[in-house]
């Protein structure tokens, strides 16, 4: 059984809820691949090997921690250098290598020069997570080898095919972008929308379309209802985790039938 965890900022806390439901129902997780926040959650879970530890890790996050992560403004190639974010990750995972994780894991990044998908399945875990979550303009690209890497969600928001290559026979994809086209999230009063609002909506639609292409070969797709979630929601995000639990329970019987 493989998990493909999608990109989506703080909405990615829903991934924790999905994993909780799978484990509570004795559904094994043999492989994990993640883009952006999917790499953060997937990488940390693969490190801890314990969903309760992971949930507690995020429950303990404070606004002081967020300030620590985002306290190295640079305004060149990105608003933040990202060194503080990497340092914060290292306080948790140290210099752990991906090859030594309890669960096989791959972080997805995008080569900024040529747009190629980069599958980080060995080497430094903290560096790989940082690369996968390097949102362009927000974080400075990170150099690994000869490549300059940015957010994996720019190329593959839901890495289904990566999990398949890792060896999974059944793939569960968690798509955080499907909510963009939910009727309750339709753009209202388009004629009165600002240029910024239209640009943001266009990017949302692009993310949705790319994710939809990624998940077409998944065996099971989970779509947590997590649209209106701001960046501060990494703190006190228990309700987002519950959204993941609710969405996973909706397809639980489908998962069990796929296993049989």
FIKOLZA-1660 file (N, C-alpha, C; in steps of 0.1 Angstrom, whole numbers, plus 5000, padded with zeros to 4 digits):
% residues 260
   i   px   py   pz ch aa at
   1 5008 4988 5000  A  X  N
   1 5000 5000 5000  A  X CA
   1 5009 5012 5000  A  X  C
   2 5006 5022 4991  A  X  N
   2 5014 5034 4990  A  X CA
   2 5006 5046 4991  A  X  C
   3 5011 5057 4998  A  X  N
   3 5004 5069 5000  A  X CA
   3 5011 5080 4991  A  X  C
   4 5003 5087 4983  A  X  N
   4 5008 5099 4976  A  X CA
   4 5002 5111 4982  A  X  C
   5 5010 5119 4989  A  X  N
   5 5005 5130 4997  A  X CA
   5 5007 5143 4990  A  X  C
   6 4996 5150 4987  A  X  N
   6 4996 5162 4979  A  X CA
   6 5001 5175 4985  A  X  C
   7 5004 5185 4977  A  X  N
   7 5008 5198 4982  A  X CA
   7 4996 5206 4986  A  X  C
   8 4998 5216 4993  A  X  N
   8 4987 5224 4998  A  X CA
   8 4988 5233 5010  A  X  C
   9 5001 5236 5014  A  X  N
   9 5003 5245 5026  A  X CA
   9 4997 5239 5038  A  X  C
  10 4992 5247 5047  A  X  N
  10 4986 5242 5060  A  X CA
  10 4975 5232 5058  A  X  C
  11 4969 5232 5047  A  X  N
  11 4958 5222 5044  A  X CA
  11 4964 5208 5045  A  X  C
  12 4977 5207 5044  A  X  N
  12 4983 5194 5045  A  X CA
  12 4983 5187 5058  A  X  C
  13 4978 5194 5069  A  X  N
  13 4976 5188 5082  A  X CA
  13 4965 5177 5080  A  X  C
  14 4957 5178 5070  A  X  N
  14 4947 5168 5068  A  X CA
  14 4953 5154 5065  A  X  C
  15 4965 5154 5060  A  X  N
  15 4972 5142 5057  A  X CA
  15 4974 5134 5070  A  X  C
  16 4976 5141 5081  A  X  N
  16 4977 5134 5094  A  X CA
  16 4964 5126 5097  A  X  C
  17 4953 5133 5095  A  X  N
  17 4940 5126 5098  A  X CA
  17 4938 5114 5089  A  X  C
  18 4942 5115 5077  A  X  N
  18 4941 5103 5067  A  X CA
  18 4950 5092 5073  A  X  C
  19 4962 5094 5076  A  X  N
  19 4971 5084 5081  A  X CA
  19 4965 5078 5094  A  X  C
  20 4960 5086 5103  A  X  N
  20 4954 5081 5115  A  X CA
  20 4943 5070 5112  A  X  C
  21 4934 5074 5103  A  X  N
  21 4923 5065 5100  A  X CA
  21 4928 5052 5094  A  X  C
  22 4938 5053 5085  A  X  N
  22 4943 5040 5079  A  X CA
  22 4949 5031 5090  A  X  C
  23 4957 5037 5099  A  X  N
  23 4963 5029 5109  A  X CA
  23 4953 5023 5119  A  X  C
  24 4943 5031 5122  A  X  N
  24 4932 5026 5131  A  X CA
  24 4925 5014 5126  A  X  C
  25 4925 5013 5112  A  X  N
  25 4918 5002 5106  A  X CA
  25 4927 4991 5100  A  X  C
  26 4939 4991 5106  A  X  N
  26 4950 4981 5103  A  X CA
  26 4953 4981 5088  A  X  C
  27 4953 4992 5081  A  X  N
  27 4956 4993 5067  A  X CA
  27 4971 4997 5067  A  X  C
  28 4980 4988 5061  A  X  N
  28 4994 4991 5062  A  X CA
  28 4998 5002 5052  A  X  C
  29 5008 5009 5056  A  X  N
  29 5014 5020 5048  A  X CA
  29 5029 5016 5045  A  X  C
  30 5031 5011 5033  A  X  N
  30 5044 5005 5030  A  X CA
  30 5053 5015 5023  A  X  C
  31 5048 5025 5016  A  X  N
  31 5055 5035 5008  A  X CA
  31 5048 5048 5009  A  X  C
  32 5056 5059 5010  A  X  N
  32 5051 5073 5010  A  X CA
  32 5059 5082 5001  A  X  C
  33 5052 5089 4993  A  X  N
  33 5058 5100 4985  A  X CA
  33 5050 5113 4987  A  X  C
  34 5057 5124 4988  A  X  N
  34 5049 5136 4991  A  X CA
  34 5055 5148 4984  A  X  C
  35 5047 5158 4980  A  X  N
  35 5051 5170 4974  A  X CA
  35 5048 5182 4984  A  X  C
  36 5058 5190 4986  A  X  N
  36 5056 5202 4995  A  X CA
  36 5052 5198 5009  A  X  C
  37 5040 5203 5013  A  X  N
  37 5036 5199 5027  A  X CA
  37 5034 5184 5028  A  X  C
  38 5031 5177 5016  A  X  N
  38 5030 5163 5016  A  X CA
  38 5043 5156 5020  A  X  C
  39 5054 5163 5016  A  X  N
  39 5068 5158 5019  A  X CA
  39 5071 5161 5034  A  X  C
  40 5066 5172 5039  A  X  N
  40 5068 5175 5053  A  X CA
  40 5061 5165 5062  A  X  C
  41 5048 5163 5060  A  X  N
  41 5041 5153 5068  A  X CA
  41 5046 5139 5065  A  X  C
  42 5047 5135 5052  A  X  N
  42 5052 5122 5049  A  X CA
  42 5066 5119 5054  A  X  C
  43 5075 5128 5053  A  X  N
  43 5088 5126 5058  A  X CA
  43 5089 5125 5073  A  X  C
  44 5082 5133 5080  A  X  N
  44 5082 5133 5094  A  X CA
  44 5075 5120 5100  A  X  C
  45 5064 5116 5093  A  X  N
  45 5058 5103 5097  A  X CA
  45 5068 5092 5095  A  X  C
  46 5074 5092 5083  A  X  N
  46 5084 5081 5080  A  X CA
  46 5096 5081 5090  A  X  C
  47 5099 5093 5095  A  X  N
  47 5109 5094 5106  A  X CA
  47 5105 5089 5119  A  X  C
  48 5093 5094 5124  A  X  N
  48 5088 5090 5137  A  X CA
  48 5083 5075 5137  A  X  C
  49 5076 5071 5126  A  X  N
  49 5070 5058 5126  A  X CA
  49 5059 5057 5135  A  X  C
  50 5053 5068 5140  A  X  N
  50 5043 5068 5150  A  X CA
  50 5034 5080 5148  A  X  C
  51 5022 5078 5144  A  X  N
  51 5013 5089 5141  A  X CA
  51 5009 5098 5153  A  X  C
  52 5009 5092 5165  A  X  N
  52 5006 5100 5177  A  X CA
  52 5018 5110 5179  A  X  C
  53 5030 5106 5177  A  X  N
  53 5041 5115 5179  A  X CA
  53 5041 5126 5169  A  X  C
  54 5037 5123 5156  A  X  N
  54 5035 5133 5146  A  X CA
  54 5025 5143 5149  A  X  C
  55 5013 5138 5154  A  X  N
  55 5002 5147 5157  A  X CA
  55 5006 5156 5169  A  X  C
  56 5013 5151 5178  A  X  N
  56 5017 5159 5190  A  X CA
  56 5028 5169 5186  A  X  C
  57 5036 5165 5176  A  X  N
  57 5046 5174 5171  A  X CA
  57 5039 5187 5165  A  X  C
  58 5029 5185 5157  A  X  N
  58 5022 5197 5152  A  X CA
  58 5014 5204 5162  A  X  C
  59 5008 5196 5172  A  X  N
  59 5000 5203 5182  A  X CA
  59 5008 5212 5191  A  X  C
  60 5021 5209 5192  A  X  N
  60 5030 5217 5200  A  X CA
  60 5035 5230 5193  A  X  C
  61 5033 5231 5180  A  X  N
  61 5038 5242 5173  A  X CA
  61 5031 5255 5178  A  X  C
  62 5039 5265 5180  A  X  N
  62 5035 5278 5185  A  X CA
  62 5038 5289 5174  A  X  C
  63 5032 5301 5177  A  X  N
  63 5035 5312 5168  A  X CA
  63 5049 5316 5169  A  X  C
  64 5055 5314 5181  A  X  N
  64 5069 5316 5183  A  X CA
  64 5078 5307 5174  A  X  C
  65 5073 5295 5172  A  X  N
  65 5080 5286 5163  A  X CA
  65 5079 5291 5149  A  X  C
  66 5067 5295 5145  A  X  N
  66 5065 5300 5131  A  X CA
  66 5074 5312 5129  A  X  C
  67 5075 5321 5139  A  X  N
  67 5084 5333 5138  A  X CA
  67 5099 5328 5136  A  X  C
  68 5102 5318 5143  A  X  N
  68 5116 5313 5142  A  X CA
  68 5119 5307 5128  A  X  C
  69 5109 5301 5122  A  X  N
  69 5110 5295 5108  A  X CA
  69 5111 5306 5098  A  X  C
  70 5103 5316 5100  A  X  N
  70 5102 5327 5090  A  X CA
  70 5109 5340 5094  A  X  C
  71 5121 5338 5100  A  X  N
  71 5128 5350 5105  A  X CA
  71 5141 5353 5098  A  X  C
  72 5142 5349 5085  A  X  N
  72 5154 5352 5078  A  X CA
  72 5151 5358 5064  A  X  C
  73 5144 5370 5064  A  X  N
  73 5141 5376 5052  A  X CA
  73 5153 5380 5044  A  X  C
  74 5152 5379 5031  A  X  N
  74 5163 5382 5022  A  X CA
  74 5159 5391 5010  A  X  C
  75 5147 5388 5004  A  X  N
  75 5142 5395 4993  A  X CA
  75 5151 5394 4980  A  X  C
  76 5157 5383 4979  A  X  N
  76 5165 5380 4966  A  X CA
  76 5163 5365 4963  A  X  C
  77 5156 5362 4952  A  X  N
  77 5152 5349 4948  A  X CA
  77 5141 5343 4957  A  X  C
  78 5137 5350 4967  A  X  N
  78 5127 5345 4976  A  X CA
  78 5126 5355 4988  A  X  C
  79 5114 5356 4994  A  X  N
  79 5112 5365 5005  A  X CA
  79 5121 5360 5017  A  X  C
  80 5122 5347 5019  A  X  N
  80 5129 5341 5030  A  X CA
  80 5141 5332 5024  A  X  C
  81 5152 5332 5031  A  X  N
  81 5163 5324 5027  A  X CA
  81 5160 5309 5029  A  X  C
  82 5152 5306 5040  A  X  N
  82 5149 5292 5042  A  X CA
  82 5159 5285 5051  A  X  C
  83 5169 5292 5056  A  X  N
  83 5179 5286 5064  A  X CA
  83 5174 5283 5078  A  X  C
  84 5165 5292 5083  A  X  N
  84 5159 5290 5096  A  X CA
  84 5149 5278 5095  A  X  C
  85 5142 5276 5084  A  X  N
  85 5133 5265 5083  A  X CA
  85 5141 5252 5083  A  X  C
  86 5152 5252 5076  A  X  N
  86 5161 5240 5076  A  X CA
  86 5166 5237 5090  A  X  C
  87 5170 5247 5097  A  X  N
  87 5175 5245 5110  A  X CA
  87 5164 5240 5120  A  X  C
  88 5152 5245 5118  A  X  N
  88 5141 5240 5126  A  X CA
  88 5138 5225 5123  A  X  C
  89 5139 5221 5111  A  X  N
  89 5137 5207 5107  A  X CA
  89 5148 5198 5114  A  X  C
  90 5160 5204 5113  A  X  N
  90 5172 5196 5119  A  X CA
  90 5170 5194 5134  A  X  C
  91 5164 5203 5141  A  X  N
  91 5162 5201 5155  A  X CA
  91 5153 5188 5157  A  X  C
  92 5145 5184 5147  A  X  N
  92 5137 5173 5149  A  X CA
  92 5143 5160 5143  A  X  C
  93 5148 5161 5131  A  X  N
  93 5153 5149 5124  A  X CA
  93 5168 5147 5124  A  X  C
  94 5175 5158 5129  A  X  N
  94 5190 5157 5129  A  X CA
  94 5195 5156 5114  A  X  C
  95 5205 5147 5113  A  X  N
  95 5211 5144 5100  A  X CA
  95 5206 5131 5094  A  X  C
  96 5194 5127 5098  A  X  N
  96 5189 5114 5093  A  X CA
  96 5189 5114 5078  A  X  C
  97 5192 5102 5073  A  X  N
  97 5192 5100 5058  A  X CA
  97 5179 5092 5054  A  X  C
  98 5174 5096 5043  A  X  N
  98 5162 5090 5038  A  X CA
  98 5163 5074 5038  A  X  C
  99 5174 5069 5034  A  X  N
  99 5176 5055 5033  A  X CA
  99 5174 5048 5046  A  X  C
 100 5176 5055 5057  A  X  N
 100 5175 5049 5070  A  X CA
 100 5161 5051 5077  A  X  C
 101 5152 5056 5070  A  X  N
 101 5138 5058 5076  A  X CA
 101 5131 5045 5078  A  X  C
 102 5121 5046 5087  A  X  N
 102 5113 5034 5091  A  X CA
 102 5104 5030 5080  A  X  C
 103 5100 5039 5071  A  X  N
 103 5091 5037 5060  A  X CA
 103 5097 5043 5048  A  X  C
 104 5098 5035 5036  A  X  N
 104 5104 5041 5024  A  X CA
 104 5097 5054 5020  A  X  C
 105 5105 5064 5017  A  X  N
 105 5099 5077 5015  A  X CA
 105 5107 5084 5003  A  X  C
 106 5099 5092 4996  A  X  N
 106 5104 5100 4985  A  X CA
 106 5098 5114 4986  A  X  C
 107 5106 5125 4986  A  X  N
 107 5102 5138 4985  A  X CA
 107 5103 5143 4970  A  X  C
 108 5093 5150 4966  A  X  N
 108 5093 5155 4952  A  X CA
 108 5097 5170 4951  A  X  C
 109 5106 5173 4943  A  X  N
 109 5110 5187 4940  A  X CA
 109 5110 5190 4925  A  X  C
 110 5111 5202 4922  A  X  N
 110 5112 5206 4908  A  X CA
 110 5125 5214 4905  A  X  C
 111 5131 5209 4894  A  X  N
 111 5144 5216 4889  A  X CA
 111 5140 5229 4883  A  X  C
 112 5145 5240 4889  A  X  N
 112 5141 5253 4885  A  X CA
 112 5146 5257 4871  A  X  C
 113 5157 5251 4867  A  X  N
 113 5163 5254 4854  A  X CA
 113 5155 5247 4842  A  X  C
 114 5152 5235 4844  A  X  N
 114 5146 5228 4832  A  X CA
 114 5132 5222 4835  A  X  C
 115 5127 5224 4847  A  X  N
 115 5113 5220 4850  A  X CA
 115 5112 5205 4853  A  X  C
 116 5123 5197 4853  A  X  N
 116 5122 5183 4855  A  X CA
 116 5118 5180 4869  A  X  C
 117 5111 5169 4871  A  X  N
 117 5107 5163 4884  A  X CA
 117 5119 5156 4890  A  X  C
 118 5121 5160 4902  A  X  N
 118 5133 5154 4910  A  X CA
 118 5128 5146 4921  A  X  C
 119 5131 5133 4921  A  X  N
 119 5126 5124 4932  A  X CA
 119 5137 5122 4942  A  X  C
 120 5136 5128 4954  A  X  N
 120 5146 5127 4964  A  X CA
 120 5143 5115 4973  A  X  C
 121 5150 5104 4970  A  X  N
 121 5147 5091 4978  A  X CA
 121 5159 5086 4985  A  X  C
 122 5170 5095 4986  A  X  N
 122 5181 5091 4994  A  X CA
 122 5188 5104 4997  A  X  C
 123 5197 5104 5007  A  X  N
 123 5204 5116 5011  A  X CA
 123 5197 5122 5024  A  X  C
 124 5201 5135 5026  A  X  N
 124 5197 5142 5038  A  X CA
 124 5182 5144 5038  A  X  C
 125 5175 5139 5049  A  X  N
 125 5160 5141 5050  A  X CA
 125 5156 5155 5051  A  X  C
 126 5162 5163 5060  A  X  N
 126 5158 5177 5063  A  X CA
 126 5160 5185 5050  A  X  C
 127 5171 5183 5043  A  X  N
 127 5174 5191 5031  A  X CA
 127 5164 5187 5020  A  X  C
 128 5160 5174 5019  A  X  N
 128 5150 5170 5009  A  X CA
 128 5136 5176 5012  A  X  C
 129 5132 5176 5025  A  X  N
 129 5119 5182 5028  A  X CA
 129 5119 5197 5025  A  X  C
 130 5130 5203 5029  A  X  N
 130 5132 5218 5026  A  X CA
 130 5131 5221 5011  A  X  C
 131 5137 5212 5003  A  X  N
 131 5137 5214 4989  A  X CA
 131 5122 5212 4983  A  X  C
 132 5116 5202 4988  A  X  N
 132 5102 5199 4983  A  X CA
 132 5092 5210 4986  A  X  C
 133 5095 5217 4997  A  X  N
 133 5086 5227 5002  A  X CA
 133 5090 5242 4999  A  X  C
 134 5099 5243 4989  A  X  N
 134 5105 5256 4986  A  X CA
 134 5095 5264 4977  A  X  C
 135 5085 5269 4982  A  X  N
 135 5075 5276 4974  A  X CA
 135 5082 5288 4967  A  X  C
 136 5081 5289 4953  A  X  N
 136 5088 5299 4946  A  X CA
 136 5083 5313 4951  A  X  C
 137 5093 5323 4951  A  X  N
 137 5091 5336 4955  A  X CA
 137 5091 5337 4971  A  X  C
 138 5084 5327 4977  A  X  N
 138 5083 5327 4992  A  X CA
 138 5097 5322 4998  A  X  C
 139 5102 5311 4993  A  X  N
 139 5115 5306 4998  A  X CA
 139 5125 5306 4987  A  X  C
 140 5137 5309 4990  A  X  N
 140 5148 5308 4980  A  X CA
 140 5150 5294 4976  A  X  C
 141 5153 5292 4963  A  X  N
 141 5155 5278 4958  A  X CA
 141 5167 5272 4966  A  X  C
 142 5167 5259 4967  A  X  N
 142 5178 5253 4974  A  X CA
 142 5187 5244 4965  A  X  C
 143 5200 5245 4966  A  X  N
 143 5208 5237 4957  A  X CA
 143 5212 5224 4963  A  X  C
 144 5209 5213 4955  A  X  N
 144 5213 5200 4959  A  X CA
 144 5221 5194 4947  A  X  C
 145 5233 5191 4949  A  X  N
 145 5242 5187 4937  A  X CA
 145 5243 5199 4928  A  X  C
 146 5240 5197 4915  A  X  N
 146 5240 5208 4905  A  X CA
 146 5227 5214 4902  A  X  C
 147 5217 5209 4909  A  X  N
 147 5203 5214 4907  A  X CA
 147 5199 5225 4917  A  X  C
 148 5191 5234 4912  A  X  N
 148 5184 5244 4920  A  X CA
 148 5170 5240 4921  A  X  C
 149 5165 5236 4933  A  X  N
 149 5152 5230 4935  A  X CA
 149 5142 5239 4941  A  X  C
 150 5129 5238 4936  A  X  N
 150 5118 5245 4942  A  X CA
 150 5107 5235 4945  A  X  C
 151 5096 5240 4950  A  X  N
 151 5085 5232 4954  A  X CA
 151 5080 5221 4945  A  X  C
 152 5079 5209 4950  A  X  N
 152 5075 5198 4941  A  X CA
 152 5061 5199 4935  A  X  C
 153 5052 5207 4942  A  X  N
 153 5039 5209 4937  A  X CA
 153 5038 5217 4924  A  X  C
 154 5049 5223 4920  A  X  N
 154 5049 5230 4907  A  X CA
 154 5049 5221 4895  A  X  C
 155 5055 5209 4898  A  X  N
 155 5055 5199 4887  A  X CA
 155 5046 5187 4889  A  X  C
 156 5046 5182 4902  A  X  N
 156 5037 5170 4905  A  X CA
 156 5031 5173 4919  A  X  C
 157 5019 5179 4919  A  X  N
 157 5013 5181 4932  A  X CA
 157 5009 5169 4940  A  X  C
 158 5006 5158 4933  A  X  N
 158 5002 5145 4939  A  X CA
 158 5010 5134 4933  A  X  C
 159 5021 5129 4939  A  X  N
 159 5030 5120 4932  A  X CA
 159 5026 5105 4932  A  X  C
 160 5016 5103 4925  A  X  N
 160 5011 5089 4923  A  X CA
 160 5021 5080 4917  A  X  C
 161 5026 5084 4905  A  X  N
 161 5035 5075 4898  A  X CA
 161 5048 5073 4905  A  X  C
 162 5052 5082 4913  A  X  N
 162 5064 5080 4921  A  X CA
 162 5062 5068 4931  A  X  C
 163 5050 5068 4938  A  X  N
 163 5047 5057 4947  A  X CA
 163 5047 5044 4940  A  X  C
 164 5041 5044 4928  A  X  N
 164 5040 5032 4920  A  X CA
 164 5054 5026 4917  A  X  C
 165 5064 5035 4913  A  X  N
 165 5077 5031 4910  A  X CA
 165 5084 5026 4923  A  X  C
 166 5080 5031 4934  A  X  N
 166 5086 5026 4947  A  X CA
 166 5082 5012 4950  A  X  C
 167 5071 5007 4944  A  X  N
 167 5068 4993 4945  A  X CA
 167 5053 4990 4951  A  X  C
 168 5046 5001 4952  A  X  N
 168 5032 5000 4958  A  X CA
 168 5023 4993 4947  A  X  C
 169 5015 4983 4952  A  X  N
 169 5005 4977 4943  A  X CA
 169 4991 4984 4944  A  X  C
 170 4988 4990 4955  A  X  N
 170 4976 4998 4957  A  X CA
 170 4981 5012 4961  A  X  C
 171 4975 5022 4954  A  X  N
 171 4979 5036 4957  A  X CA
 171 4968 5044 4962  A  X  C
 172 4969 5051 4973  A  X  N
 172 4959 5060 4979  A  X CA
 172 4965 5074 4977  A  X  C
 173 4958 5082 4969  A  X  N
 173 4962 5096 4967  A  X CA
 173 4954 5106 4976  A  X  C
 174 4961 5115 4982  A  X  N
 174 4954 5125 4990  A  X CA
 174 4955 5139 4982  A  X  C
 175 4944 5143 4976  A  X  N
 175 4944 5155 4968  A  X CA
 175 4938 5167 4976  A  X  C
 176 4946 5177 4978  A  X  N
 176 4941 5189 4986  A  X CA
 176 4936 5200 4977  A  X  C
 177 4937 5198 4964  A  X  N
 177 4933 5208 4954  A  X CA
 177 4919 5207 4948  A  X  C
 178 4913 5195 4951  A  X  N
 178 4900 5193 4945  A  X CA
 178 4890 5203 4951  A  X  C
 179 4892 5208 4963  A  X  N
 179 4883 5217 4969  A  X CA
 179 4881 5230 4961  A  X  C
 180 4891 5233 4953  A  X  N
 180 4891 5246 4945  A  X CA
 180 4878 5246 4936  A  X  C
 181 4873 5235 4931  A  X  N
 181 4862 5235 4922  A  X CA
 181 4849 5230 4929  A  X  C
 182 4849 5230 4942  A  X  N
 182 4837 5227 4949  A  X CA
 182 4827 5238 4947  A  X  C
 183 4814 5236 4945  A  X  N
 183 4805 5246 4942  A  X CA
 183 4805 5258 4953  A  X  C
 184 4808 5254 4965  A  X  N
 184 4808 5265 4976  A  X CA
 184 4820 5274 4974  A  X  C
 185 4830 5269 4966  A  X  N
 185 4842 5277 4965  A  X CA
 185 4843 5284 4951  A  X  C
 186 4831 5284 4943  A  X  N
 186 4831 5291 4931  A  X CA
 186 4834 5306 4933  A  X  C
 187 4841 5313 4924  A  X  N
 187 4843 5327 4925  A  X CA
 187 4830 5334 4923  A  X  C
 188 4826 5343 4932  A  X  N
 188 4814 5351 4931  A  X CA
 188 4817 5365 4925  A  X  C
 189 4808 5371 4918  A  X  N
 189 4809 5384 4913  A  X CA
 189 4822 5386 4906  A  X  C
 190 4824 5378 4895  A  X  N
 190 4836 5379 4887  A  X CA
 190 4839 5393 4882  A  X  C
 191 4828 5400 4878  A  X  N
 191 4829 5413 4872  A  X CA
 191 4835 5423 4882  A  X  C
 192 4834 5420 4895  A  X  N
 192 4839 5430 4906  A  X CA
 192 4852 5425 4911  A  X  C
 193 4857 5414 4906  A  X  N
 193 4870 5408 4912  A  X CA
 193 4882 5417 4907  A  X  C
 194 4891 5418 4916  A  X  N
 194 4904 5426 4913  A  X CA
 194 4913 5417 4905  A  X  C
 195 4923 5423 4899  A  X  N
 195 4933 5416 4892  A  X CA
 195 4940 5405 4900  A  X  C
 196 4943 5408 4913  A  X  N
 196 4949 5399 4922  A  X CA
 196 4940 5387 4924  A  X  C
 197 4927 5390 4927  A  X  N
 197 4918 5379 4929  A  X CA
 197 4917 5370 4917  A  X  C
 198 4916 5375 4905  A  X  N
 198 4915 5368 4893  A  X CA
 198 4928 5359 4891  A  X  C
 199 4940 5365 4893  A  X  N
 199 4952 5358 4892  A  X CA
 199 4953 5346 4902  A  X  C
 200 4949 5349 4914  A  X  N
 200 4949 5338 4924  A  X CA
 200 4939 5327 4920  A  X  C
 201 4928 5331 4915  A  X  N
 201 4918 5320 4911  A  X CA
 201 4924 5312 4899  A  X  C
 202 4931 5319 4890  A  X  N
 202 4936 5312 4878  A  X CA
 202 4947 5302 4883  A  X  C
 203 4955 5306 4893  A  X  N
 203 4965 5297 4898  A  X CA
 203 4958 5285 4905  A  X  C
 204 4947 5288 4912  A  X  N
 204 4940 5277 4919  A  X CA
 204 4935 5266 4909  A  X  C
 205 4930 5271 4898  A  X  N
 205 4925 5263 4887  A  X CA
 205 4936 5255 4881  A  X  C
 206 4947 5261 4879  A  X  N
 206 4959 5254 4874  A  X CA
 206 4964 5243 4883  A  X  C
 207 4964 5246 4896  A  X  N
 207 4968 5235 4906  A  X CA
 207 4958 5224 4905  A  X  C
 208 4945 5227 4905  A  X  N
 208 4935 5217 4904  A  X CA
 208 4937 5208 4892  A  X  C
 209 4939 5214 4880  A  X  N
 209 4940 5207 4868  A  X CA
 209 4952 5198 4868  A  X  C
 210 4963 5202 4873  A  X  N
 210 4975 5194 4874  A  X CA
 210 4974 5183 4883  A  X  C
 211 4968 5185 4895  A  X  N
 211 4965 5175 4904  A  X CA
 211 4956 5164 4899  A  X  C
 212 4945 5169 4891  A  X  N
 212 4936 5159 4885  A  X CA
 212 4943 5150 4876  A  X  C
 213 4953 5155 4868  A  X  N
 213 4960 5146 4859  A  X CA
 213 4969 5136 4867  A  X  C
 214 4975 5141 4878  A  X  N
 214 4983 5132 4886  A  X CA
 214 4975 5120 4892  A  X  C
 215 4963 5123 4896  A  X  N
 215 4956 5112 4904  A  X CA
 215 4948 5103 4895  A  X  C
 216 4948 5104 4882  A  X  N
 216 4939 5096 4874  A  X CA
 216 4942 5081 4874  A  X  C
 217 4954 5078 4878  A  X  N
 217 4958 5064 4879  A  X CA
 217 4959 5059 4893  A  X  C
 218 4954 5066 4903  A  X  N
 218 4954 5062 4917  A  X CA
 218 4943 5052 4919  A  X  C
 219 4944 5043 4928  A  X  N
 219 4934 5033 4931  A  X CA
 219 4923 5040 4939  A  X  C
 220 4927 5048 4949  A  X  N
 220 4917 5055 4958  A  X CA
 220 4922 5069 4958  A  X  C
 221 4912 5078 4958  A  X  N
 221 4915 5093 4959  A  X CA
 221 4907 5098 4971  A  X  C
 222 4914 5105 4980  A  X  N
 222 4908 5111 4992  A  X CA
 222 4909 5126 4990  A  X  C
 223 4897 5133 4991  A  X  N
 223 4896 5147 4989  A  X CA
 223 4891 5154 5002  A  X  C
 224 4900 5158 5011  A  X  N
 224 4896 5165 5023  A  X CA
 224 4890 5179 5020  A  X  C
 225 4880 5183 5027  A  X  N
 225 4873 5195 5025  A  X CA
 225 4880 5206 5032  A  X  C
 226 4891 5211 5027  A  X  N
 226 4900 5221 5034  A  X CA
 226 4904 5232 5025  A  X  C
 227 4894 5240 5021  A  X  N
 227 4897 5251 5012  A  X CA
 227 4903 5264 5019  A  X  C
 228 4895 5270 5028  A  X  N
 228 4898 5283 5033  A  X CA
 228 4908 5281 5045  A  X  C
 229 4920 5279 5043  A  X  N
 229 4930 5276 5054  A  X CA
 229 4942 5286 5052  A  X  C
 230 4944 5295 5061  A  X  N
 230 4955 5305 5060  A  X CA
 230 4968 5299 5065  A  X  C
 231 4979 5306 5062  A  X  N
 231 4992 5301 5066  A  X CA
 231 4994 5299 5081  A  X  C
 232 4987 5307 5089  A  X  N
 232 4989 5307 5103  A  X CA
 232 4983 5294 5109  A  X  C
 233 4975 5286 5101  A  X  N
 233 4968 5275 5106  A  X CA
 233 4977 5262 5109  A  X  C
 234 4990 5264 5106  A  X  N
 234 4999 5253 5111  A  X CA
 234 4999 5252 5126  A  X  C
 235 4995 5263 5132  A  X  N
 235 4993 5264 5147  A  X CA
 235 4978 5262 5150  A  X  C
 236 4975 5253 5159  A  X  N
 236 4961 5250 5163  A  X CA
 236 4953 5245 5151  A  X  C
 237 4959 5235 5145  A  X  N
 237 4952 5230 5133  A  X CA
 237 4945 5216 5135  A  X  C
 238 4940 5214 5147  A  X  N
 238 4933 5202 5150  A  X CA
 238 4921 5199 5141  A  X  C
 239 4914 5210 5138  A  X  N
 239 4902 5209 5130  A  X CA
 239 4906 5204 5115  A  X  C
 240 4917 5208 5111  A  X  N
 240 4922 5204 5097  A  X CA
 240 4925 5189 5097  A  X  C
 241 4931 5185 5108  A  X  N
 241 4934 5170 5109  A  X CA
 241 4921 5163 5109  A  X  C
 242 4911 5167 5116  A  X  N
 242 4898 5160 5116  A  X CA
 242 4892 5160 5102  A  X  C
 243 4894 5170 5094  A  X  N
 243 4888 5170 5080  A  X CA
 243 4895 5159 5073  A  X  C
 244 4907 5156 5075  A  X  N
 244 4914 5145 5069  A  X CA
 244 4908 5131 5073  A  X  C
 245 4905 5130 5086  A  X  N
 245 4899 5118 5092  A  X CA
 245 4885 5116 5085  A  X  C
 246 4877 5127 5084  A  X  N
 246 4864 5125 5079  A  X CA
 246 4864 5121 5064  A  X  C
 247 4874 5127 5056  A  X  N
 247 4875 5123 5042  A  X CA
 247 4879 5109 5041  A  X  C
 248 4889 5104 5049  A  X  N
 248 4894 5090 5048  A  X CA
 248 4883 5080 5051  A  X  C
 249 4874 5083 5061  A  X  N
 249 4864 5074 5065  A  X CA
 249 4853 5072 5054  A  X  C
 250 4852 5083 5046  A  X  N
 250 4842 5082 5035  A  X CA
 250 4846 5071 5024  A  X  C
 251 4859 5068 5023  A  X  N
 251 4863 5058 5013  A  X CA
 251 4869 5046 5020  A  X  C
 252 4867 5044 5033  A  X  N
 252 4873 5033 5040  A  X CA
 252 4869 5020 5034  A  X  C
 253 4856 5018 5032  A  X  N
 253 4852 5005 5026  A  X CA
 253 4857 5003 5012  A  X  C
 254 4859 5013 5005  A  X  N
 254 4865 5012 4991  A  X CA
 254 4879 5007 4992  A  X  C
 255 4887 5013 5002  A  X  N
 255 4901 5008 5004  A  X CA
 255 4901 4994 5008  A  X  C
 256 4892 4990 5017  A  X  N
 256 4892 4976 5022  A  X CA
 256 4889 4966 5010  A  X  C
 257 4880 4970 5001  A  X  N
 257 4877 4962 4990  A  X CA
 257 4889 4961 4980  A  X  C
 258 4896 4972 4979  A  X  N
 258 4908 4972 4970  A  X CA
 258 4919 4962 4975  A  X  C
 259 4920 4962 4989  A  X  N
 259 4930 4953 4995  A  X CA
 259 4926 4939 4993  A  X  C
 260 4913 4936 4994  A  X  N
 260 4909 4922 4992  A  X CA
 260 4910 4917 4978  A  X  C
% end
